[in-house]
Amino acid sequence: MVAKLATYSSLVKQHALHGDRLWQIEPLLYPLIRAVEVDLHLATAKLLEKPQRSERSLFSFLSFCLTNRTNISWRTGSPPEDLIQRQLDDLEAHRATITTIMARRDKFFAHLDKRYFADPSSVYSDFPLDETAVIALVNCVIKIVSEHQVSLNGAVNFHLGEFYHIAVDNMVRNLETGRKVNCLGQLN
């Protein structure tokens, strides 16, 4: 999740910096952003499935923790009820984003609804979603998982997110330099 989020948020940042000029730097960056976006949406949808549909979703996990917290041993004792409830509330604060991601998944990404067969791009207007909302939601998921991880193990997995940010920055800079050198006059 961290690598996908870092790549996606870095590409979104590059688009914010360059605007549509980014597609002049490298036209393949547009489908790349869309591909990473779909991958991030599918991974997020899998983690945030309704508990009735998946007993392995983050909502199911937190409900289990809330119900069985006295039987769970963290390094400091049982998980505090208010912490788990806060985590559920934090996720619920992103309900509109979750609902839109699920709709995009169900109508287009995973199951091609008839409406989107002829006009695939209409899924984005029918289910509008701000990139920053997706980034905030995935950061919330990562934070919750990390809080449980550190409470169980006393440590959090080392994340390479910063390396992905640097790699995307370097990639765009190198593509821009290459386009300027090899294709004179293509970039304004």
C-alpha positions in Angstrom: 0.0 0.0 0.0 2.8 2.4 0.9 4.6 2.0 -2.4 1.3 2.4 -4.4 0.3 5.5 -2.4 3.8 7.1 -2.7 3.9 6.5 -6.5 0.3 7.7 -7.0 0.7 10.8 -4.7 4.0 11.7 -6.4 2.5 11.4 -9.9 -0.4 13.6 -8.8 2.0 16.1 -7.3 3.9 16.2 -10.6 0.7 16.8 -12.5 -0.1 19.7 -10.1 3.4 21.1 -10.7 3.4 20.8 -14.5 -0.3 20.7 -15.4 -1.1 19.2 -18.8 2.5 20.0 -19.8 3.3 16.7 -18.0 1.7 14.9 -21.0 4.1 16.7 -23.3 7.0 15.7 -21.2 5.9 12.1 -21.6 2.5 11.1 -23.0 2.7 7.7 -21.3 2.5 9.4 -17.9 -1.3 9.9 -18.3 -2.1 6.2 -18.6 0.5 5.4 -16.0 -1.2 7.7 -13.5 -4.6 6.1 -14.3 -3.1 2.5 -14.0 -1.6 3.3 -10.6 -4.9 5.0 -9.5 -6.9 1.8 -10.5 -4.4 -0.4 -8.6 -4.6 1.8 -5.5 -8.4 1.9 -5.7 -8.6 -1.9 -6.0 -6.2 -2.5 -3.1 -8.1 0.0 -1.0 -11.4 -1.5 -1.9 -10.2 -4.9 -0.9 -9.1 -3.6 2.5 -12.3 -1.6 3.1 -14.9 -4.2 2.1 -18.0 -4.3 4.2 -17.7 -6.8 7.1 -20.7 -8.7 5.6 -18.8 -9.3 2.4 -15.3 -9.9 3.8 -14.2 -11.1 7.2 -10.6 -9.9 6.3 -11.4 -6.3 5.7 -10.1 -3.5 8.0 -13.6 -2.9 9.2 -14.0 -6.6 10.2 -10.6 -6.5 11.9 -11.4 -3.5 13.9 -14.9 -4.9 14.8 -13.2 -8.1 15.9 -10.7 -6.1 18.0 -13.5 -4.1 19.6 -15.4 -7.2 20.5 -12.4 -9.3 21.6 -10.1 -6.6 22.9 -9.9 -8.2 26.4 -8.5 -11.3 24.8 -5.9 -9.4 22.7 -2.5 -8.9 24.2 -0.6 -5.8 23.1 2.8 -5.0 24.6 1.0 -2.6 26.9 -2.0 -4.7 27.7 -5.4 -4.9 25.9 -6.2 -2.4 23.2 -8.0 0.6 24.6 -11.7 0.6 23.5 -11.6 4.3 22.7 -8.6 3.8 20.4 -10.3 1.2 18.3 -13.5 3.3 18.2 -11.5 6.3 17.1 -9.9 4.2 14.3 -13.4 3.2 13.2 -14.6 6.8 13.3 -11.5 7.9 11.4 -12.4 5.5 8.6 -16.0 6.5 8.7 -15.0 10.1 8.2 -13.9 9.0 4.7 -17.2 7.2 4.0 -17.9 9.3 0.8 -14.5 8.4 -0.6 -14.9 4.7 0.3 -18.3 4.6 -1.3 -17.0 6.2 -4.5 -14.0 3.9 -4.7 -16.3 0.9 -4.2 -18.7 2.2 -6.9 -15.9 2.6 -9.4 -14.6 -0.9 -8.6 -18.0 -2.5 -8.9 -19.2 -0.6 -12.0 -16.0 -0.4 -13.9 -12.6 -1.6 -12.6 -13.6 -5.1 -11.6 -17.0 -5.6 -13.4 -17.6 -3.7 -16.6 -21.1 -2.4 -16.3 -22.9 -2.0 -19.6 -23.0 1.8 -19.2 -19.2 2.1 -19.1 -18.5 -0.4 -21.9 -19.3 2.2 -24.6 -18.0 5.2 -22.6 -15.4 4.2 -20.1 -14.4 7.7 -19.1 -17.9 8.5 -17.8 -17.1 6.5 -14.7 -15.0 9.5 -13.6 -17.9 11.9 -14.1 -20.5 9.6 -12.6 -18.3 8.9 -9.6 -16.1 12.0 -9.1 -13.3 11.6 -6.7 -10.7 14.1 -5.6 -7.2 12.6 -5.6 -6.4 14.3 -2.3 -9.4 12.4 -0.7 -8.0 9.1 -1.9 -4.5 10.0 -0.5 -6.0 11.0 2.8 -8.0 7.7 3.0 -5.1 5.5 2.2 -2.9 7.4 4.7 -5.6 6.8 7.3 -5.6 3.0 6.5 -1.8 2.9 6.8 -1.9 4.8 10.1 -4.4 2.4 11.6 -2.4 -0.7 10.5 0.8 0.9 11.7 -0.7 1.6 15.1 -1.7 -2.0 15.6 1.6 -3.2 14.3 3.6 -1.1 16.7 1.3 -2.0 19.6 1.8 -5.7 18.9 5.5 -5.8 18.0 6.9 -2.6 19.4 8.0 -1.6 15.9 6.6 -0.6 12.5 7.7 -2.0 9.2 10.2 0.2 7.4 8.5 1.9 4.6 10.2 2.9 1.4 7.6 5.6 0.5 10.2 8.4 0.4 12.3 6.4 -2.1 9.3 6.2 -4.4 8.7 9.9 -4.2 12.3 10.6 -5.1 12.2 8.0 -7.9 9.1 9.7 -9.5 10.7 13.1 -9.2 13.8 11.8 -10.8 11.9 10.0 -13.6 9.9 13.1 -14.5 13.0 15.4 -14.4 15.0 12.9 -16.6 12.1 12.6 -19.0 11.8 16.3 -19.3 15.5 16.7 -19.9 15.5 14.0 -22.5 12.5 15.5 -24.3 14.2 18.9 -24.4 17.5 17.5 -25.7 16.2 14.9 -28.1 13.0 16.6 -29.3 13.8 20.3 -29.7 10.8 22.6 -29.6 8.3 20.0 -28.3 8.2 21.6 -24.8 7.1 25.2 -24.3 
